[in-house]
């Protein structure tokens, strides 16, 4: 794939992480505002409630934030 023909533009890792965390926040807001259960056929044969999904997404966001820091100062800044 040629990047020049796709219309995509390369971004720095901090911009990508900001976008990813924004998507996680959207998923958390959606799951927090409703009560539902995901079918067991969707994720590893397990039923997950909306509350479970919030916990899973929070955990993934924390992992992303912990792993993106590239410098000691960046690691110290992670909440």
C-alpha positions, 0 to 999 in steps of 0.5 A: 500500500502506498501511503501517498495514494491512501490519503492517510497522514502519519501521526506521532505516537502521542496523537495516536494515543490521544485518539485511542483514549478518546475512543475508550472514553466513548466506549465507557460513556456508552456502556455506562449509560445503558444496561446490557449483556453481550452474548457469549458468542461475542468474546471468548464464550463469556457473557459480559454486562455493560458494567463488565465492559466498563471495567475491561475498557478501563483496564485496556486504557490503563495498559495503553497509557502505561506502555506508551511512555517513551522516556523517564519523564513520560513514565513519571507523567502517567496517572 
